[in-house]
Amino acid sequence: MLNGNRLFPAESAARAVAVKLYDIVRDLPIISPHGHTDPQWFADNKPFPNPTALFLQPDHYVFRMLYSQGVSLESLGVPQQGAYPDPNPALVDPREAWRIFARHYYLFRGTPTRLWLDYAFENQFGLKERLSEHNADEYYETIDKELQTPEFLPRTLFEKFNIEVLSTTDTAIDTLEQHEKIKASGWTGRVLPTFRPDSVVDAEYIGFHDNIRKLGELTNEDVSSWKGYLDALRNRRKYFIEHGATATDHGHLTAMTADLPFNEAAALYERIYTGKTRPGDIELFQAQMLTELAGMSVEDGLTMQLHPGSIRNHNQKVYEKFGRDKGADIPSPTEYVRSLRPLLNKYGNEPNFIFILFTLDESTFSRELAPLAGHYPCLRLGPPWWFHDSPEGMMRFRETATETAGFYNTVGFNDDTRAFLSIPARHDVARRVDCAFLGRLVAEHRLDEDEAVELAHDLTVGLVRKAYKL
C-alpha cells in the first residue's frame, strides 16, 4: 500500500511544510506538453486490449529492465520491426507475458518505474498488495475486467486524470489524421501535435531521402533546392499550428549549432540531398538546421525544445529486429556553451523566442545550463528527462540549477511517456519532490511559506502554461 508521505523529507519541520504544499497542488490539472502517447487512442476511443498491451509492450522503461536480466523481448510480445500490430503481439499469450513480468517485479525495487506502476495499480485498479508471481493472475484478471468497461476508455481516463492538455510528438511528414479525427468528433479533450522534424533533418535517419520527397509532395515545394526545402518546413509548421501545435521538438545527438552564409548552407544541402556528403557534413547540416529552425520559431512563435545527448539504438541486434525506441538508447556527455553559441548569437535575445534545453548529462546543469538560462532571455531549462526522471534526479536538478537559474527559468514538469497510465503517477512524483524541496527551503528559513505556496502552484501549472503558450 502506498504511504501518503512518500518522498517527503524525513525531518519533521520540512515534512510538515511539504505536506501542506502538496495538499494545495495535488489536485491541480495535469498539463503534459511533451510526450509520446498515441493520438489514435483518443481518436478511436477503443478499449485497451489487455494489461500486457497497456503496461508492458509500449513502455521501454519496463521491458528494458526485464531485457537486462535475460528476459527476451519476444516473450513479452514487444512488436518486431514491421510487424506492429500484427502478427507479433498476437503470437504471445498476453497472460503468460504478464506472469513473466510479475515474476520479475522485484527488479524494479528502488526505481521510479516501481513508483509509477504501484501508483497506477492502486489508484486505478484498487490493487494494494505488491505484484508478484503469486498474485499475477489476480492482477491480470482485475485489470483486464476493468479495461472492458466504459470507465477505462482512453477519453474517459483522460478526463478522470484531470488532464488539461496533452501534446503528442509527430514527425514533420505526419498527416495529423488522428488529430483531425479527434477534433471532428466534438470531444473537448485537448490533444495537440508537436512538430518533430528529425526524420527530414538527420541524413542518417532510416528513409531520410524518401522522407524529404514526401515533404515536397505534402507542401508542393521543390525540396531539391535549399530555399524550397526551408519553405517546405515552414509550410509544415504552419499546418501543425493550424492543428493546435504550440511547440517543436528536436532529438539531435549533440547541441551543436552553426550559422553558415546562405550560399554555403545551400551547397551543404545539395550534398545532403544528393547523397554526395563529405566527412562532417551530416553533423554540420544538423547544426545548421537547429539555427534555421530557431529562426522559424522566432517567426511563428512555436516554442523550441532540444533533447540531445542520447546515442540511440545502441544495441544493433535489437534495433534490426524490433526497430527504434526499444530501450537501447544510452546517454552520452553533451557540451552546450560552445555548441549553442552560433544559435544564441543570432536569436538568443529575441523576445518572441522560447528555447527549452534538456540534458541527459547532469554534470551540465550547474556548469553550463543553469548559467546559460540565467542569462539568455530565450532559454529555459527542461525538467530531468528520461534516465533522470526520478525523485533523486528531480531533487538533484533543483539543487544544482536553482542557485544560478532560479525557479522561473525552468518550465515545470513534463512526463515524456508512452505509457498512458503512468502520466498521473509521474506528475504526482514531481509534485511531491518539488514540495519536498520547497519545504526544506522554508524549514531552513531560506524561503517564506507564502512564497513557497506561490512557487508550488507555479511549478505545477504556471510555468508550463507560460513556456508552452498554453
C-alpha atoms as one frame of an Amber mdcrd trajectory, in Angstrom:
protein
   0.000   0.000   0.000   1.284   3.460  -0.910   2.304   5.654   2.006   0.758
   9.116   1.916   4.022  10.735   2.998   6.217   9.054   0.401   9.031  11.224
  -0.973   8.558  13.902   1.699  11.505  14.882   3.940  12.246  12.735   6.977
  12.898  15.872   9.038   9.616  16.845  10.694   9.597  20.626  10.119  10.342
  20.318   6.398   7.867  17.456   6.079   5.064  19.470   7.666   5.514  22.260
   5.100   5.819  19.770   2.221   2.531  18.102   3.243   0.783  21.473   3.386
   2.106  22.481  -0.044   1.228  19.142  -1.600  -2.356  19.414  -0.342  -2.589
  22.684  -2.288  -1.285  21.339  -5.621  -2.171  17.633  -5.619  -5.481  18.098
  -7.453  -4.426  20.789  -9.901  -4.899  19.789 -13.564  -2.210  17.849 -15.380
  -0.501  19.683 -18.212   1.546  17.300 -20.350   3.315  19.414 -23.003   5.732
  16.755 -24.229   5.159  13.031 -24.573   4.767  10.091 -26.915   1.254   8.793
 -26.300  -0.538   7.595 -29.412  -3.194  10.053 -30.696  -5.038   7.096 -32.201
  -6.056   6.063 -28.678  -8.102   9.246 -28.358  -9.230   9.337 -31.978 -10.751
   5.839 -31.876 -11.519   5.726 -28.133 -11.432   1.935 -28.109 -10.661  -0.219
 -25.055  -7.022  -1.087 -24.418  -6.643  -4.739 -25.476  -5.280  -6.239 -22.245
  -2.951  -5.464 -19.305   0.134  -6.541 -21.223  -0.628  -4.234 -24.154  -1.247
  -1.401 -21.714   1.644  -1.739 -19.267   4.409  -3.774 -20.907   4.564  -3.595
 -24.677   4.624   0.200 -25.177   6.858   1.060 -22.199  10.601   0.782 -22.742
  11.193   1.690 -19.070   9.598  -1.653 -18.212  10.894  -4.033 -20.834  14.470
  -2.686 -20.910  14.873  -3.685 -17.246  13.498  -7.149 -17.941  15.733  -7.486
 -21.005  18.779  -6.532 -18.929  18.133  -9.619 -16.798  17.797 -12.003 -19.719
  14.052 -11.822 -20.407  13.577 -11.858 -24.177  11.537  -9.129 -25.824   9.854
 -11.846 -27.894   8.445 -13.457 -24.745   6.843 -10.141 -23.781   5.277  -9.643
 -27.195   7.198  -6.455 -27.930   6.354  -5.677 -31.583   9.020  -6.623 -34.070
  10.150  -4.451 -36.953   7.351  -4.048 -39.474   5.101  -6.414 -37.548   3.031
  -3.995 -35.467   0.251  -4.512 -34.674   0.271  -7.965 -36.287   1.402 -10.628
 -36.164   3.993 -10.370 -33.393   1.957  -9.484 -30.271  -0.734 -11.956 -31.235
   1.806 -14.785 -31.200   2.386 -14.301 -27.468  -0.148 -15.178 -24.797  -0.581
 -11.832 -23.024  -1.366 -13.567 -19.734   1.879 -15.531 -19.893   3.819 -12.353
 -20.704   2.206 -10.758 -17.650   3.290 -13.698 -15.497   6.862 -13.182 -16.664
   6.580  -9.508 -15.726   5.146 -10.332 -12.292   7.795 -12.955 -11.631  10.466
 -10.308 -12.223   8.742  -7.400 -10.496  11.431  -7.398  -7.799  13.834  -5.994
 -10.405  12.114  -2.602 -10.130  12.829  -2.141  -6.421  14.017   1.395  -5.746
  13.340   2.605  -9.293  10.930   5.364 -10.381   9.206   2.788 -12.598   8.166
   0.939  -9.438   6.659   4.159  -8.038   4.686   4.757 -11.245   3.435   1.181
 -11.525   2.412   0.873  -7.872   0.552   4.187  -8.163  -1.363   3.014 -11.233
  -2.153  -0.406  -9.750  -3.513   1.049  -6.504  -5.164   4.245  -7.691  -6.657
   2.979 -10.949  -7.434  -0.649 -10.084  -7.507  -0.832  -6.266  -4.663  -3.380
  -6.204  -2.768  -2.704  -2.969  -0.861  -5.939  -2.462   2.561  -5.879  -4.121
   2.636  -7.599  -7.529   4.370 -10.985  -7.537   4.200 -14.329  -9.273   1.695
 -15.432  -6.624  -0.929 -12.810  -7.480  -0.086 -12.319 -11.156  -3.328 -13.877
 -12.400  -5.421 -11.914  -9.895  -3.791  -8.714 -11.111  -4.288  -9.642 -14.743
  -7.945 -10.568 -14.348  -8.768  -7.457 -12.297  -7.120  -5.113 -14.772  -8.446
  -6.948 -17.819 -12.011  -6.780 -16.498 -11.762  -3.040 -15.811 -10.335  -2.356
 -19.273 -13.535  -3.612 -20.847 -15.663  -1.038 -19.005 -16.581   2.452 -20.285
 -14.696   3.966 -17.337 -11.397   2.818 -18.824 -11.819   4.101 -22.363  -8.959
   6.471 -23.280 -11.080   9.631 -23.342 -12.722   8.792 -20.028  -9.316   8.203
 -18.424  -8.080  11.477 -19.903 -10.900  13.283 -18.106 -10.536  11.205 -14.928
  -6.851  12.101 -14.757  -7.834  15.778 -14.971  -5.581  16.355 -17.982  -5.920
  19.920 -19.181  -3.792  19.409 -22.289  -1.657  16.587 -23.680   0.833  17.004
 -26.516   1.937  14.145 -28.740   5.166  14.050 -30.770   4.675  13.826 -34.536
   7.036  13.702 -37.486   7.198  16.601 -39.931   5.510  14.471 -42.579   2.721
  13.151 -40.357  -0.660  13.936 -41.906  -2.120  14.503 -38.396  -5.105  12.421
 -39.464  -5.708  11.224 -35.897  -5.668  14.771 -34.565  -8.190  15.773 -37.211
 -10.378  12.842 -36.192 -10.245  13.912 -32.548 -11.257  17.445 -33.436 -14.064
  16.324 -35.752 -15.522  14.065 -33.056 -16.592  17.014 -30.934 -14.762  15.694
 -27.862 -13.397  18.608 -25.849 -10.180  16.965 -24.629  -7.127  18.938 -25.797
  -4.671  16.602 -27.571  -2.182  18.696 -29.509   0.539  17.727 -32.001   4.197
  18.685 -31.648   6.361  19.271 -34.719   9.413  16.949 -34.709  11.457  17.259
 -37.919  14.259  14.759 -37.133  13.235  12.423 -39.954  13.836  15.166 -42.552
  16.858  16.776 -40.855  19.011  13.802 -39.861  20.568  12.338 -43.019  21.286
   9.099 -41.128  17.618   8.610 -40.271  16.164   5.498 -41.905  14.300   6.546
 -45.058  15.696  10.099 -44.948  15.623  10.736 -48.713  12.153   9.230 -49.059
  11.036  11.462 -46.190  12.429  14.540 -47.978  10.497  13.620 -51.110   7.357
  13.118 -49.047   7.910  16.557 -47.514   7.976  18.026 -51.001   4.816  16.182
 -52.025   2.903  17.349 -48.952   3.860  21.000 -49.456   4.170  21.293 -53.258
   7.629  22.758 -52.747  10.776  21.988 -54.749  12.809  20.344 -51.989  15.754
  19.801 -54.334  16.722  23.421 -53.571  17.765  24.866 -50.217  15.102  27.570
 -50.372  12.395  25.098 -51.357  13.373  22.784 -48.514  13.186  25.600 -45.958
   9.868  26.785 -47.391   8.522  23.235 -47.128   9.418  23.141 -43.438   7.725
  26.496 -42.884   4.669  25.135 -44.675   4.513  22.083 -42.408   4.986  24.164
 -39.269   2.042  26.297 -40.330  -0.011  23.122 -40.853   0.868  21.920 -37.359
  -0.047  25.305 -35.872  -3.437  25.100 -37.607  -3.918  21.790 -35.795  -3.109
  23.291 -32.398   0.653  22.795 -32.064   2.467  25.178 -29.748   5.940  23.596
 -29.792   8.622  21.833 -31.793  10.966  19.107 -30.583  14.436  18.122 -31.749
  16.218  14.905 -30.790  19.753  15.588 -32.006  22.781  13.687 -30.765  24.590
  16.902 -29.841  23.704  20.522 -29.112  25.978  21.735 -31.906  24.666  24.706
 -33.913  26.026  26.613 -36.903  25.277  29.833 -38.786  26.564  29.435 -42.330
  26.190  32.077 -45.065  23.293  31.293 -47.402  25.472  30.071 -50.280  27.477
  27.727 -48.052  24.306  26.367 -46.467  22.784  25.824 -49.921  25.878  23.939
 -51.087  25.815  21.816 -47.942  22.155  20.984 -48.512  22.827  19.992 -52.109
  25.420  17.477 -50.922  22.993  16.147 -48.310  20.137  15.935 -50.809  22.186
  14.161 -53.493  23.924  11.862 -51.032  27.364  13.198 -52.032  28.366  14.101
 -48.498  31.848  14.874 -47.213  33.140  13.920 -43.755  31.417  16.076 -41.149
  28.585  17.189 -43.463  25.816  15.302 -41.691  26.633  16.766 -38.273  27.165
  20.238 -39.741  23.828  20.066 -41.530  22.007  19.190 -38.308  23.830  22.050
 -36.583  22.797  24.487 -39.290  19.226  23.236 -39.167  18.915  23.893 -35.428
  19.713  27.540 -36.134  17.383  27.663 -39.136  14.561  26.124 -37.106  15.214
  28.527 -34.246  14.734  31.352 -36.733  11.436  29.803 -37.785  10.353  29.741
 -34.124  11.132  33.442 -33.936   8.870  33.888 -36.966   5.912  31.711 -35.972
   6.147  31.623 -32.168   6.446  27.860 -31.680   8.339  27.012 -28.501  11.503
  25.060 -29.373  12.676  22.021 -27.385  16.082  20.361 -27.723  16.574  16.822
 -26.383  20.231  15.990 -27.136  22.748  13.523 -25.775  21.281  10.095 -26.494
  23.145   7.579 -28.608  20.082   5.898 -29.970  19.647   2.237 -30.894  22.945
   1.284 -29.267  22.096  -2.423 -29.464  22.254  -3.132 -33.173  20.641  -6.568
 -32.979  17.661  -5.234 -31.043  17.351  -2.344 -33.474  17.391  -4.611 -36.515
  14.717  -6.895 -35.096  12.495  -4.505 -33.131  13.219  -1.053 -34.536  13.557
   2.291 -32.752  12.763   3.134 -29.129  13.276  -0.293 -27.645  15.237   0.647
 -24.543  18.713   0.682 -26.093  19.222   4.458 -26.158  22.200   5.370 -23.960
  23.179   8.812 -22.567  26.386  10.466 -23.706  28.320  13.547 -22.469  26.932
  16.732 -24.023  28.508  20.189 -24.365  26.277  23.276 -24.595  28.217  26.523
 -24.060  30.295  26.496 -27.250  27.834  24.379 -29.211  24.884  26.748 -28.782
  26.812  29.972 -29.267  26.118  30.403 -33.020  22.379  29.997 -32.475  22.302
  32.178 -29.368  24.388  34.907 -31.019  21.733  35.093 -33.707  18.497  34.554
 -31.773  19.287  34.398 -28.053  17.988  37.892 -27.353  14.786  37.665 -29.394
  11.733  38.477 -27.223   9.437  36.092 -29.129  11.702  33.043 -28.781  11.440
  30.351 -26.098  14.109  27.642 -26.283  13.869  24.807 -23.748  17.044  22.801
 -23.143  17.054  19.257 -21.794  20.009  17.081 -20.907  20.946  13.505 -20.086
  24.305  14.773 -18.785  23.587  16.005 -15.257  27.049  17.480 -14.871  25.984
  20.260 -17.234  23.199  21.645 -15.029  25.371  23.656 -12.670  28.314  24.125
 -15.038  26.603  25.086 -18.303  22.821  25.012 -18.491  21.878  26.984 -15.376
  24.383  29.771 -16.160  23.121  29.945 -19.757  19.466  30.015 -18.730  20.297
  32.516 -16.007  21.425  34.955 -18.707  19.770  34.476 -22.103  16.144  35.703
 -22.220  15.105  32.919 -24.597  16.435  29.981 -22.584  14.533  27.767 -20.155
  15.632  24.527 -18.520  13.546  21.449 -19.179  12.959  19.099 -16.219  15.012
  15.950 -15.587  14.398  13.731 -18.545  14.371  10.025 -19.275  17.006   8.308
 -17.109  16.837  11.157 -14.587  13.035  11.307 -14.365  13.243  10.064 -10.779
  12.898  11.502  -7.272  16.669  11.672  -6.930  17.098  13.172 -10.411  14.439
  15.810  -9.757  15.987  16.763  -6.419  19.482  16.963  -7.925  18.088  19.223
 -10.638  16.522  21.621  -8.140  19.679  21.660  -6.023  22.094  22.268  -8.899
  20.048  24.570 -11.129  18.117  26.794  -8.720  21.117  28.596  -7.246  22.019
  30.041 -10.663  18.882  29.940 -12.826  16.282  30.293 -10.086  12.860  28.687
 -10.417  11.453  30.942 -13.108  13.919  29.925 -15.806  12.531  26.376 -15.599
   9.308  25.050 -17.128   7.653  22.844 -14.542   7.362  19.145 -15.382   6.633
  17.040 -18.438   6.274  13.285 -18.397   7.720  12.317 -21.810   5.909   8.975
 -21.668   4.453   6.368 -23.995   2.619   4.691 -21.094  -0.708   6.481 -20.666
  -1.470   5.267 -17.144   1.912   6.476 -15.894   1.012  10.127 -16.571  -0.765
  10.879 -13.277   1.822   8.830 -11.382   4.739  10.750 -12.866   3.143  14.119
 -12.210   2.388  13.072  -8.646   6.052  12.211  -8.080   7.145  15.573  -9.500
   4.697  17.464  -7.287   5.846  15.611  -4.185   9.532  16.212  -4.902   9.017
  19.908  -5.619   7.013  20.282  -2.395   9.758  18.425  -0.520  12.394  20.804
  -1.884  10.305  23.876  -1.090   9.505  22.507   2.371  13.185  22.194   3.104
  13.856  25.767   1.997  11.106  27.021   4.295  12.367  24.928   7.223  15.865
  26.330   6.665  14.424  29.883   6.628  15.586  30.447   3.062  12.052  30.961
   1.778   8.883  32.302   3.357   5.920  29.964   3.405   3.696  32.266   1.329
   6.420  32.297  -1.352   6.569  28.501  -1.242   2.801  28.313  -1.790   3.079
  30.541  -4.852   6.072  28.589  -6.158   4.359  25.224  -5.704   1.499  26.441
  -7.890   3.873  27.880 -10.498   5.997  24.719 -10.648   2.857  22.607 -11.121
   0.897  24.583 -13.710   2.019  28.210 -14.059   5.445  27.834 -15.651   4.433
  25.118 -18.096   1.449  27.123 -19.363   3.679  30.114 -19.963   6.619  28.279
 -21.573   4.466  26.252 -23.968   1.971  29.091 -24.600  -0.943  27.031 -23.323
